[in-house]
Every structure is written in C-alpha cells, then in structure tokens.
C-alpha cells in the first residue's frame, strides 16, 4: 500500500479541489475541480507508467476506494 513502487492517491485539497499525488509526496502531479476528473487522470498516469494501485480518498481523508490499474499497451514490449 503506502510506499508501493507505482501507486497514486486522489485526495481533496484545502481549497476544495482534488489532487493526484504519490504516496508521501508533497506536490500534486495533477489537480482538478472534481474528484471524477482527478480519478480519470490518475488512472491514465498509472496505465502509462506500467500499472499500479490507485487509492481514492473521500472528503474525510479516509480511503474509500482502491483499484488496480493494468498497464497500457506498450508498442515496444521487452524481448524474452
């Protein structure tokens, strides 16, 4: 969970917007006006980066949903 190699969190910011962050990260990778928009972007980022875990936090800060995102289609897969 926290500290996984490839995971992202969607959390609400104090101003009411939603942010996509890395666990233990201080800076947002992406911000959005709605939670749905942030979840969509976080899923795209994870898919592009080889898949991983997405945790969606509610307005109370607690994890309300956790999803495993599969890797996207790599046009140049590794040999072997």
PyMOL Python script that loads the backbone (N, CA, C, O; Angstrom):
from pymol import cmd

cmd.read_pdbstr("""\
ATOM      1  N   UNK A   1       0.827  -1.166   0.000  1.00  0.00           N
ATOM      2  CA  UNK A   1       0.000   0.000   0.000  1.00  0.00           C
ATOM      3  C   UNK A   1       0.877   1.236   0.000  1.00  0.00           C
ATOM      4  O   UNK A   1       1.500   1.536  -1.018  1.00  0.00           O
ATOM      5  N   UNK A   2       0.947   1.958   1.098  1.00  0.00           N
ATOM      6  CA  UNK A   2       1.793   3.136   1.077  1.00  0.00           C
ATOM      7  C   UNK A   2       3.231   2.711   0.816  1.00  0.00           C
ATOM      8  O   UNK A   2       3.715   1.749   1.412  1.00  0.00           O
ATOM      9  N   UNK A   3       3.901   3.412  -0.057  1.00  0.00           N
ATOM     10  CA  UNK A   3       5.270   3.091  -0.368  1.00  0.00           C
ATOM     11  C   UNK A   3       5.419   2.110  -1.531  1.00  0.00           C
ATOM     12  O   UNK A   3       6.541   1.734  -1.872  1.00  0.00           O
ATOM     13  N   UNK A   4       4.325   1.692  -2.137  1.00  0.00           N
ATOM     14  CA  UNK A   4       4.432   0.813  -3.296  1.00  0.00           C
ATOM     15  C   UNK A   4       5.173   1.537  -4.399  1.00  0.00           C
ATOM     16  O   UNK A   4       5.139   2.764  -4.499  1.00  0.00           O
ATOM     17  N   UNK A   5       5.844   0.750  -5.225  1.00  0.00           N
ATOM     18  CA  UNK A   5       6.659   1.332  -6.285  1.00  0.00           C
ATOM     19  C   UNK A   5       5.843   2.214  -7.222  1.00  0.00           C
ATOM     20  O   UNK A   5       6.310   3.283  -7.615  1.00  0.00           O
ATOM     21  N   UNK A   6       4.642   1.794  -7.587  1.00  0.00           N
ATOM     22  CA  UNK A   6       3.851   2.577  -8.518  1.00  0.00           C
ATOM     23  C   UNK A   6       2.416   2.687  -8.002  1.00  0.00           C
ATOM     24  O   UNK A   6       1.576   1.831  -8.280  1.00  0.00           O
ATOM     25  N   UNK A   7       2.159   3.726  -7.268  1.00  0.00           N
ATOM     26  CA  UNK A   7       0.811   3.954  -6.772  1.00  0.00           C
ATOM     27  C   UNK A   7       0.539   5.453  -6.739  1.00  0.00           C
ATOM     28  O   UNK A   7       1.458   6.270  -6.683  1.00  0.00           O
ATOM     29  N   UNK A   8      -0.724   5.786  -6.773  1.00  0.00           N
ATOM     30  CA  UNK A   8      -1.157   7.187  -6.742  1.00  0.00           C
ATOM     31  C   UNK A   8      -2.349   7.309  -5.809  1.00  0.00           C
ATOM     32  O   UNK A   8      -3.100   6.354  -5.612  1.00  0.00           O
ATOM     33  N   UNK A   9      -2.514   8.497  -5.238  1.00  0.00           N
ATOM     34  CA  UNK A   9      -3.635   8.810  -4.372  1.00  0.00           C
ATOM     35  C   UNK A   9      -4.391   9.995  -4.953  1.00  0.00           C
ATOM     36  O   UNK A   9      -3.792  10.913  -5.513  1.00  0.00           O
ATOM     37  N   UNK A  10      -5.708   9.968  -4.815  1.00  0.00           N
ATOM     38  CA  UNK A  10      -6.551  11.111  -5.168  1.00  0.00           C
ATOM     39  C   UNK A  10      -7.082  11.653  -3.849  1.00  0.00           C
ATOM     40  O   UNK A  10      -7.816  10.965  -3.140  1.00  0.00           O
ATOM     41  N   UNK A  11      -6.711  12.887  -3.520  1.00  0.00           N
ATOM     42  CA  UNK A  11      -7.071  13.496  -2.245  1.00  0.00           C
ATOM     43  C   UNK A  11      -7.652  14.888  -2.459  1.00  0.00           C
ATOM     44  O   UNK A  11      -7.340  15.568  -3.435  1.00  0.00           O
ATOM     45  N   UNK A  12      -8.504  15.292  -1.524  1.00  0.00           N
ATOM     46  CA  UNK A  12      -9.070  16.635  -1.601  1.00  0.00           C
ATOM     47  C   UNK A  12      -8.110  17.624  -0.952  1.00  0.00           C
ATOM     48  O   UNK A  12      -7.541  17.352   0.105  1.00  0.00           O
ATOM     49  N   UNK A  13      -7.941  18.760  -1.587  1.00  0.00           N
ATOM     50  CA  UNK A  13      -7.080  19.815  -1.072  1.00  0.00           C
ATOM     51  C   UNK A  13      -7.904  20.766  -0.213  1.00  0.00           C
ATOM     52  O   UNK A  13      -9.133  20.765  -0.291  1.00  0.00           O
ATOM     53  N   UNK A  14      -7.239  21.576   0.606  1.00  0.00           N
ATOM     54  CA  UNK A  14      -7.966  22.512   1.473  1.00  0.00           C
ATOM     55  C   UNK A  14      -8.878  23.490   0.716  1.00  0.00           C
ATOM     56  O   UNK A  14      -9.889  23.945   1.251  1.00  0.00           O
ATOM     57  N   UNK A  15      -8.508  23.808  -0.538  1.00  0.00           N
ATOM     58  CA  UNK A  15      -9.332  24.750  -1.304  1.00  0.00           C
ATOM     59  C   UNK A  15     -10.535  24.075  -1.973  1.00  0.00           C
ATOM     60  O   UNK A  15     -11.309  24.733  -2.668  1.00  0.00           O
ATOM     61  N   UNK A  16     -10.692  22.752  -1.761  1.00  0.00           N
ATOM     62  CA  UNK A  16     -11.831  22.034  -2.328  1.00  0.00           C
ATOM     63  C   UNK A  16     -11.537  21.329  -3.637  1.00  0.00           C
ATOM     64  O   UNK A  16     -12.337  20.510  -4.090  1.00  0.00           O
ATOM     65  N   UNK A  17     -10.394  21.635  -4.259  1.00  0.00           N
ATOM     66  CA  UNK A  17     -10.037  20.938  -5.495  1.00  0.00           C
ATOM     67  C   UNK A  17      -9.493  19.547  -5.141  1.00  0.00           C
ATOM     68  O   UNK A  17      -9.307  19.227  -3.967  1.00  0.00           O
ATOM     69  N   UNK A  18      -9.244  18.739  -6.156  1.00  0.00           N
ATOM     70  CA  UNK A  18      -8.760  17.376  -5.960  1.00  0.00           C
ATOM     71  C   UNK A  18      -7.385  17.248  -6.588  1.00  0.00           C
ATOM     72  O   UNK A  18      -7.124  17.812  -7.651  1.00  0.00           O
ATOM     73  N   UNK A  19      -6.500  16.497  -5.922  1.00  0.00           N
ATOM     74  CA  UNK A  19      -5.126  16.352  -6.384  1.00  0.00           C
ATOM     75  C   UNK A  19      -4.759  14.885  -6.551  1.00  0.00           C
ATOM     76  O   UNK A  19      -5.210  14.024  -5.796  1.00  0.00           O
ATOM     77  N   UNK A  20      -3.935  14.623  -7.549  1.00  0.00           N
ATOM     78  CA  UNK A  20      -3.325  13.307  -7.747  1.00  0.00           C
ATOM     79  C   UNK A  20      -1.914  13.415  -7.185  1.00  0.00           C
ATOM     80  O   UNK A  20      -1.134  14.268  -7.610  1.00  0.00           O
ATOM     81  N   UNK A  21      -1.586  12.544  -6.225  1.00  0.00           N
ATOM     82  CA  UNK A  21      -0.274  12.596  -5.590  1.00  0.00           C
ATOM     83  C   UNK A  21       0.355  11.205  -5.541  1.00  0.00           C
ATOM     84  O   UNK A  21      -0.325  10.193  -5.709  1.00  0.00           O
ATOM     85  N   UNK A  22       1.649  11.179  -5.309  1.00  0.00           N
ATOM     86  CA  UNK A  22       2.346   9.938  -4.987  1.00  0.00           C
ATOM     87  C   UNK A  22       2.278   9.775  -3.475  1.00  0.00           C
ATOM     88  O   UNK A  22       2.184  10.770  -2.757  1.00  0.00           O
ATOM     89  N   UNK A  23       2.325   8.537  -2.975  1.00  0.00           N
ATOM     90  CA  UNK A  23       2.349   8.357  -1.519  1.00  0.00           C
ATOM     91  C   UNK A  23       3.530   9.114  -0.919  1.00  0.00           C
ATOM     92  O   UNK A  23       4.639   9.082  -1.452  1.00  0.00           O
ATOM     93  N   UNK A  24       3.283   9.772   0.163  1.00  0.00           N
ATOM     94  CA  UNK A  24       4.306  10.555   0.868  1.00  0.00           C
ATOM     95  C   UNK A  24       4.790  11.749   0.063  1.00  0.00           C
ATOM     96  O   UNK A  24       5.733  12.422   0.477  1.00  0.00           O
ATOM     97  N   UNK A  25       4.168  12.028  -1.078  1.00  0.00           N
ATOM     98  CA  UNK A  25       4.575  13.171  -1.890  1.00  0.00           C
ATOM     99  C   UNK A  25       3.962  14.457  -1.371  1.00  0.00           C
ATOM    100  O   UNK A  25       2.857  14.455  -0.830  1.00  0.00           O
ATOM    101  N   UNK A  26       4.672  15.536  -1.534  1.00  0.00           N
ATOM    102  CA  UNK A  26       4.179  16.827  -1.083  1.00  0.00           C
ATOM    103  C   UNK A  26       3.540  17.634  -2.205  1.00  0.00           C
ATOM    104  O   UNK A  26       2.654  18.453  -1.965  1.00  0.00           O
ATOM    105  N   UNK A  27       3.997  17.398  -3.433  1.00  0.00           N
ATOM    106  CA  UNK A  27       3.479  18.151  -4.577  1.00  0.00           C
ATOM    107  C   UNK A  27       2.447  17.327  -5.332  1.00  0.00           C
ATOM    108  O   UNK A  27       2.554  16.105  -5.424  1.00  0.00           O
ATOM    109  N   UNK A  28       1.456  18.009  -5.864  1.00  0.00           N
ATOM    110  CA  UNK A  28       0.449  17.342  -6.696  1.00  0.00           C
ATOM    111  C   UNK A  28       1.008  17.122  -8.095  1.00  0.00           C
ATOM    112  O   UNK A  28       1.675  17.993  -8.653  1.00  0.00           O
ATOM    113  N   UNK A  29       0.727  15.945  -8.658  1.00  0.00           N
ATOM    114  CA  UNK A  29       1.089  15.668 -10.039  1.00  0.00           C
ATOM    115  C   UNK A  29       0.080  16.289 -10.987  1.00  0.00           C
ATOM    116  O   UNK A  29       0.403  16.617 -12.129  1.00  0.00           O
ATOM    117  N   UNK A  30      -1.157  16.448 -10.497  1.00  0.00           N
ATOM    118  CA  UNK A  30      -2.267  16.964 -11.296  1.00  0.00           C
ATOM    119  C   UNK A  30      -3.339  17.451 -10.339  1.00  0.00           C
ATOM    120  O   UNK A  30      -3.544  16.845  -9.286  1.00  0.00           O
ATOM    121  N   UNK A  31      -4.024  18.526 -10.679  1.00  0.00           N
ATOM    122  CA  UNK A  31      -5.155  18.982  -9.878  1.00  0.00           C
ATOM    123  C   UNK A  31      -6.380  19.122 -10.771  1.00  0.00           C
ATOM    124  O   UNK A  31      -6.272  19.371 -11.972  1.00  0.00           O
ATOM    125  N   UNK A  32      -7.557  18.956 -10.152  1.00  0.00           N
ATOM    126  CA  UNK A  32      -8.806  19.023 -10.901  1.00  0.00           C
ATOM    127  C   UNK A  32      -9.893  19.615 -10.011  1.00  0.00           C
ATOM    128  O   UNK A  32      -9.786  19.612  -8.784  1.00  0.00           O
ATOM    129  N   UNK A  33     -10.921  20.111 -10.643  1.00  0.00           N
ATOM    130  CA  UNK A  33     -12.058  20.664  -9.901  1.00  0.00           C
ATOM    131  C   UNK A  33     -12.947  19.575  -9.306  1.00  0.00           C
ATOM    132  O   UNK A  33     -13.581  19.784  -8.272  1.00  0.00           O
ATOM    133  N   UNK A  34     -12.994  18.401  -9.966  1.00  0.00           N
ATOM    134  CA  UNK A  34     -13.856  17.321  -9.482  1.00  0.00           C
ATOM    135  C   UNK A  34     -13.023  16.079  -9.176  1.00  0.00           C
ATOM    136  O   UNK A  34     -11.947  15.870  -9.736  1.00  0.00           O
ATOM    137  N   UNK A  35     -13.552  15.268  -8.274  1.00  0.00           N
ATOM    138  CA  UNK A  35     -12.895  14.016  -7.921  1.00  0.00           C
ATOM    139  C   UNK A  35     -12.862  13.073  -9.126  1.00  0.00           C
ATOM    140  O   UNK A  35     -11.857  12.402  -9.360  1.00  0.00           O
ATOM    141  N   UNK A  36     -13.950  13.020  -9.886  1.00  0.00           N
ATOM    142  CA  UNK A  36     -14.028  12.133 -11.055  1.00  0.00           C
ATOM    143  C   UNK A  36     -12.939  12.465 -12.067  1.00  0.00           C
ATOM    144  O   UNK A  36     -12.319  11.564 -12.633  1.00  0.00           O
ATOM    145  N   UNK A  37     -12.707  13.740 -12.293  1.00  0.00           N
ATOM    146  CA  UNK A  37     -11.673  14.158 -13.234  1.00  0.00           C
ATOM    147  C   UNK A  37     -10.283  13.745 -12.734  1.00  0.00           C
ATOM    148  O   UNK A  37      -9.443  13.300 -13.516  1.00  0.00           O
ATOM    149  N   UNK A  38     -10.051  13.895 -11.435  1.00  0.00           N
ATOM    150  CA  UNK A  38      -8.760  13.510 -10.856  1.00  0.00           C
ATOM    151  C   UNK A  38      -8.558  11.996 -10.931  1.00  0.00           C
ATOM    152  O   UNK A  38      -7.451  11.538 -11.213  1.00  0.00           O
ATOM    153  N   UNK A  39      -9.609  11.217 -10.683  1.00  0.00           N
ATOM    154  CA  UNK A  39      -9.515   9.757 -10.758  1.00  0.00           C
ATOM    155  C   UNK A  39      -9.190   9.328 -12.186  1.00  0.00           C
ATOM    156  O   UNK A  39      -8.358   8.446 -12.399  1.00  0.00           O
ATOM    157  N   UNK A  40      -9.840   9.949 -13.152  1.00  0.00           N
ATOM    158  CA  UNK A  40      -9.591   9.624 -14.560  1.00  0.00           C
ATOM    159  C   UNK A  40      -8.132   9.890 -14.921  1.00  0.00           C
ATOM    160  O   UNK A  40      -7.482   9.051 -15.545  1.00  0.00           O
ATOM    161  N   UNK A  41      -7.627  11.035 -14.535  1.00  0.00           N
ATOM    162  CA  UNK A  41      -6.243  11.398 -14.857  1.00  0.00           C
ATOM    163  C   UNK A  41      -5.252  10.487 -14.130  1.00  0.00           C
ATOM    164  O   UNK A  41      -4.246  10.082 -14.713  1.00  0.00           O
ATOM    165  N   UNK A  42      -5.524  10.163 -12.866  1.00  0.00           N
ATOM    166  CA  UNK A  42      -4.642   9.265 -12.110  1.00  0.00           C
ATOM    167  C   UNK A  42      -4.588   7.896 -12.765  1.00  0.00           C
ATOM    168  O   UNK A  42      -3.521   7.286 -12.835  1.00  0.00           O
ATOM    169  N   UNK A  43      -5.723   7.406 -13.246  1.00  0.00           N
ATOM    170  CA  UNK A  43      -5.775   6.114 -13.933  1.00  0.00           C
ATOM    171  C   UNK A  43      -4.933   6.154 -15.198  1.00  0.00           C
ATOM    172  O   UNK A  43      -4.196   5.211 -15.489  1.00  0.00           O
ATOM    173  N   UNK A  44      -5.040   7.236 -15.945  1.00  0.00           N
ATOM    174  CA  UNK A  44      -4.255   7.390 -17.170  1.00  0.00           C
ATOM    175  C   UNK A  44      -2.753   7.413 -16.863  1.00  0.00           C
ATOM    176  O   UNK A  44      -1.963   6.789 -17.570  1.00  0.00           O
ATOM    177  N   UNK A  45      -2.366   8.132 -15.812  1.00  0.00           N
ATOM    178  CA  UNK A  45      -0.955   8.207 -15.432  1.00  0.00           C
ATOM    179  C   UNK A  45      -0.416   6.832 -15.047  1.00  0.00           C
ATOM    180  O   UNK A  45       0.670   6.439 -15.471  1.00  0.00           O
ATOM    181  N   UNK A  46      -1.189   6.106 -14.237  1.00  0.00           N
ATOM    182  CA  UNK A  46      -0.752   4.780 -13.820  1.00  0.00           C
ATOM    183  C   UNK A  46      -0.661   3.819 -15.004  1.00  0.00           C
ATOM    184  O   UNK A  46       0.286   3.039 -15.110  1.00  0.00           O
ATOM    185  N   UNK A  47      -1.640   3.880 -15.879  1.00  0.00           N
ATOM    186  CA  UNK A  47      -1.642   2.999 -17.037  1.00  0.00           C
ATOM    187  C   UNK A  47      -0.413   3.266 -17.905  1.00  0.00           C
ATOM    188  O   UNK A  47       0.246   2.335 -18.369  1.00  0.00           O
ATOM    189  N   UNK A  48      -0.118   4.530 -18.116  1.00  0.00           N
ATOM    190  CA  UNK A  48       1.044   4.922 -18.915  1.00  0.00           C
ATOM    191  C   UNK A  48       2.349   4.484 -18.264  1.00  0.00           C
ATOM    192  O   UNK A  48       3.309   4.144 -18.955  1.00  0.00           O
ATOM    193  N   UNK A  49       2.384   4.493 -16.917  1.00  0.00           N
ATOM    194  CA  UNK A  49       3.608   4.169 -16.180  1.00  0.00           C
ATOM    195  C   UNK A  49       3.731   2.690 -15.838  1.00  0.00           C
ATOM    196  O   UNK A  49       4.557   2.318 -15.005  1.00  0.00           O
ATOM    197  N   UNK A  50       2.918   1.836 -16.472  1.00  0.00           N
ATOM    198  CA  UNK A  50       3.068   0.398 -16.266  1.00  0.00           C
ATOM    199  C   UNK A  50       2.106  -0.227 -15.281  1.00  0.00           C
ATOM    200  O   UNK A  50       2.300  -1.372 -14.871  1.00  0.00           O
ATOM    201  N   UNK A  51       1.071   0.499 -14.892  1.00  0.00           N
ATOM    202  CA  UNK A  51       0.073  -0.039 -13.975  1.00  0.00           C
ATOM    203  C   UNK A  51       0.455   0.173 -12.519  1.00  0.00           C
ATOM    204  O   UNK A  51       1.579   0.569 -12.211  1.00  0.00           O
ATOM    205  N   UNK A  52      -0.492  -0.094 -11.627  1.00  0.00           N
ATOM    206  CA  UNK A  52      -0.237   0.080 -10.196  1.00  0.00           C
ATOM    207  C   UNK A  52      -1.528   0.238  -9.426  1.00  0.00           C
ATOM    208  O   UNK A  52      -2.609  -0.072  -9.928  1.00  0.00           O
ATOM    209  N   UNK A  53      -1.410   0.720  -8.207  1.00  0.00           N
ATOM    210  CA  UNK A  53      -2.551   0.873  -7.308  1.00  0.00           C
ATOM    211  C   UNK A  53      -3.016   2.330  -7.251  1.00  0.00           C
ATOM    212  O   UNK A  53      -2.206   3.252  -7.148  1.00  0.00           O
ATOM    213  N   UNK A  54      -4.318   2.514  -7.320  1.00  0.00           N
ATOM    214  CA  UNK A  54      -4.935   3.832  -7.197  1.00  0.00           C
ATOM    215  C   UNK A  54      -5.819   3.829  -5.970  1.00  0.00           C
ATOM    216  O   UNK A  54      -6.718   2.997  -5.848  1.00  0.00           O
ATOM    217  N   UNK A  55      -5.569   4.760  -5.056  1.00  0.00           N
ATOM    218  CA  UNK A  55      -6.381   4.911  -3.849  1.00  0.00           C
ATOM    219  C   UNK A  55      -7.137   6.231  -3.935  1.00  0.00           C
ATOM    220  O   UNK A  55      -6.541   7.291  -4.127  1.00  0.00           O
ATOM    221  N   UNK A  56      -8.446   6.154  -3.790  1.00  0.00           N
ATOM    222  CA  UNK A  56      -9.302   7.339  -3.835  1.00  0.00           C
ATOM    223  C   UNK A  56      -9.748   7.639  -2.404  1.00  0.00           C
ATOM    224  O   UNK A  56     -10.373   6.804  -1.751  1.00  0.00           O
ATOM    225  N   UNK A  57      -9.424   8.829  -1.931  1.00  0.00           N
ATOM    226  CA  UNK A  57      -9.781   9.248  -0.587  1.00  0.00           C
ATOM    227  C   UNK A  57     -11.066  10.074  -0.636  1.00  0.00           C
ATOM    228  O   UNK A  57     -11.293  10.826  -1.584  1.00  0.00           O
ATOM    229  N   UNK A  58     -11.892   9.928   0.380  1.00  0.00           N
ATOM    230  CA  UNK A  58     -13.110  10.721   0.486  1.00  0.00           C
ATOM    231  C   UNK A  58     -12.808  12.095   1.059  1.00  0.00           C
ATOM    232  O   UNK A  58     -11.653  12.425   1.327  1.00  0.00           O
ATOM    233  N   UNK A  59     -13.844  12.890   1.244  1.00  0.00           N
ATOM    234  CA  UNK A  59     -13.655  14.233   1.787  1.00  0.00           C
ATOM    235  C   UNK A  59     -13.158  14.198   3.230  1.00  0.00           C
ATOM    236  O   UNK A  59     -12.614  15.188   3.721  1.00  0.00           O
ATOM    237  N   UNK A  60     -13.343  13.061   3.918  1.00  0.00           N
ATOM    238  CA  UNK A  60     -12.855  12.912   5.291  1.00  0.00           C
ATOM    239  C   UNK A  60     -11.396  12.457   5.345  1.00  0.00           C
ATOM    240  O   UNK A  60     -10.831  12.322   6.430  1.00  0.00           O
ATOM    241  N   UNK A  61     -10.785  12.221   4.186  1.00  0.00           N
ATOM    242  CA  UNK A  61      -9.389  11.813   4.118  1.00  0.00           C
ATOM    243  C   UNK A  61      -9.165  10.314   4.165  1.00  0.00           C
ATOM    244  O   UNK A  61      -8.046   9.851   3.943  1.00  0.00           O
ATOM    245  N   UNK A  62     -10.205   9.547   4.450  1.00  0.00           N
ATOM    246  CA  UNK A  62     -10.076   8.088   4.527  1.00  0.00           C
ATOM    247  C   UNK A  62     -10.196   7.478   3.136  1.00  0.00           C
ATOM    248  O   UNK A  62     -10.920   7.990   2.283  1.00  0.00           O
ATOM    249  N   UNK A  63      -9.476   6.378   2.917  1.00  0.00           N
ATOM    250  CA  UNK A  63      -9.552   5.674   1.642  1.00  0.00           C
ATOM    251  C   UNK A  63     -10.952   5.096   1.498  1.00  0.00           C
ATOM    252  O   UNK A  63     -11.418   4.348   2.357  1.00  0.00           O
ATOM    253  N   UNK A  64     -11.624   5.452   0.393  1.00  0.00           N
ATOM    254  CA  UNK A  64     -12.970   4.945   0.166  1.00  0.00           C
ATOM    255  C   UNK A  64     -13.035   3.974  -1.000  1.00  0.00           C
ATOM    256  O   UNK A  64     -14.031   3.273  -1.179  1.00  0.00           O
ATOM    257  N   UNK A  65     -11.965   3.934  -1.798  1.00  0.00           N
ATOM    258  CA  UNK A  65     -11.922   3.032  -2.938  1.00  0.00           C
ATOM    259  C   UNK A  65     -10.461   2.769  -3.289  1.00  0.00           C
ATOM    260  O   UNK A  65      -9.621   3.667  -3.223  1.00  0.00           O
ATOM    261  N   UNK A  66     -10.172   1.520  -3.663  1.00  0.00           N
ATOM    262  CA  UNK A  66      -8.825   1.166  -4.103  1.00  0.00           C
ATOM    263  C   UNK A  66      -8.955   0.323  -5.355  1.00  0.00           C
ATOM    264  O   UNK A  66      -9.749  -0.617  -5.403  1.00  0.00           O
ATOM    265  N   UNK A  67      -8.173   0.660  -6.369  1.00  0.00           N
ATOM    266  CA  UNK A  67      -8.257  -0.012  -7.664  1.00  0.00           C
ATOM    267  C   UNK A  67      -6.869  -0.401  -8.142  1.00  0.00           C
ATOM    268  O   UNK A  67      -5.889   0.298  -7.885  1.00  0.00           O
ATOM    269  N   UNK A  68      -6.803  -1.520  -8.839  1.00  0.00           N
ATOM    270  CA  UNK A  68      -5.574  -1.929  -9.502  1.00  0.00           C
ATOM    271  C   UNK A  68      -5.713  -1.555 -10.968  1.00  0.00           C
ATOM    272  O   UNK A  68      -6.655  -1.976 -11.640  1.00  0.00           O
ATOM    273  N   UNK A  69      -4.779  -0.769 -11.454  1.00  0.00           N
ATOM    274  CA  UNK A  69      -4.794  -0.303 -12.839  1.00  0.00           C
ATOM    275  C   UNK A  69      -3.791  -1.140 -13.627  1.00  0.00           C
ATOM    276  O   UNK A  69      -2.616  -1.222 -13.270  1.00  0.00           O
ATOM    277  N   UNK A  70      -4.269  -1.757 -14.698  1.00  0.00           N
ATOM    278  CA  UNK A  70      -3.409  -2.586 -15.544  1.00  0.00           C
ATOM    279  C   UNK A  70      -2.522  -1.701 -16.406  1.00  0.00           C
ATOM    280  O   UNK A  70      -2.870  -0.557 -16.697  1.00  0.00           O
ATOM    281  N   UNK A  71      -1.367  -2.237 -16.816  1.00  0.00           N
ATOM    282  CA  UNK A  71      -0.511  -1.457 -17.712  1.00  0.00           C
ATOM    283  C   UNK A  71      -1.169  -1.244 -19.059  1.00  0.00           C
ATOM    284  O   UNK A  71      -1.974  -2.062 -19.505  1.00  0.00           O
ATOM    285  N   UNK A  72      -0.824  -0.151 -19.699  1.00  0.00           N
ATOM    286  CA  UNK A  72      -1.343   0.136 -21.033  1.00  0.00           C
ATOM    287  C   UNK A  72      -0.654  -0.741 -22.068  1.00  0.00           C
ATOM    288  O   UNK A  72       0.261  -1.498 -21.743  1.00  0.00           O
ATOM    289  N   UNK A  73      -1.089  -0.637 -23.290  1.00  0.00           N
ATOM    290  CA  UNK A  73      -0.479  -1.410 -24.385  1.00  0.00           C
ATOM    291  C   UNK A  73       0.831  -0.760 -24.769  1.00  0.00           C
ATOM    292  O   UNK A  73       0.859   0.361 -25.276  1.00  0.00           O
ATOM    293  N   UNK A  74       1.909  -1.469 -24.525  1.00  0.00           N
ATOM    294  CA  UNK A  74       3.249  -0.982 -24.851  1.00  0.00           C
ATOM    295  C   UNK A  74       3.544  -1.348 -26.308  1.00  0.00           C
ATOM    296  O   UNK A  74       3.578  -2.533 -26.638  1.00  0.00           O
ATOM    297  N   UNK A  75       3.753  -0.379 -27.177  1.00  0.00           N
ATOM    298  CA  UNK A  75       4.006  -0.684 -28.580  1.00  0.00           C
ATOM    299  C   UNK A  75       5.352  -1.381 -28.786  1.00  0.00           C
ATOM    300  O   UNK A  75       5.574  -1.985 -29.836  1.00  0.00           O
ATOM    301  N   UNK A  76       6.252  -1.308 -27.804  1.00  0.00           N
ATOM    302  CA  UNK A  76       7.560  -1.956 -27.928  1.00  0.00           C
ATOM    303  C   UNK A  76       7.789  -2.820 -26.680  1.00  0.00           C
ATOM    304  O   UNK A  76       8.506  -2.409 -25.767  1.00  0.00           O
ATOM    305  N   UNK A  77       7.181  -4.021 -26.638  1.00  0.00           N
ATOM    306  CA  UNK A  77       7.351  -4.857 -25.445  1.00  0.00           C
ATOM    307  C   UNK A  77       8.785  -5.371 -25.344  1.00  0.00           C
ATOM    308  O   UNK A  77       9.472  -5.493 -26.358  1.00  0.00           O
ATOM    309  N   UNK A  78       9.238  -5.669 -24.133  1.00  0.00           N
ATOM    310  CA  UNK A  78      10.597  -6.167 -23.967  1.00  0.00           C
ATOM    311  C   UNK A  78      10.747  -7.578 -24.549  1.00  0.00           C
ATOM    312  O   UNK A  78       9.784  -8.342 -24.605  1.00  0.00           O
ATOM    313  N   UNK A  79      11.964  -7.908 -24.979  1.00  0.00           N
ATOM    314  CA  UNK A  79      12.222  -9.243 -25.534  1.00  0.00           C
ATOM    315  C   UNK A  79      12.362 -10.251 -24.395  1.00  0.00           C
ATOM    316  O   UNK A  79      12.765  -9.919 -23.281  1.00  0.00           O
ATOM    317  N   UNK A  80      12.017 -11.482 -24.718  1.00  0.00           N
ATOM    318  CA  UNK A  80      12.254 -12.557 -23.755  1.00  0.00           C
ATOM    319  C   UNK A  80      11.083 -12.981 -23.109  1.00  0.00           C
ATOM    320  O   UNK A  80      11.131 -13.881 -22.271  1.00  0.00           O
TER     321      UNK A  80
END
""", "prot")
cmd.dss("prot")
cmd.show_as("cartoon", "prot")
cmd.util.cbc("prot")
cmd.orient("prot")
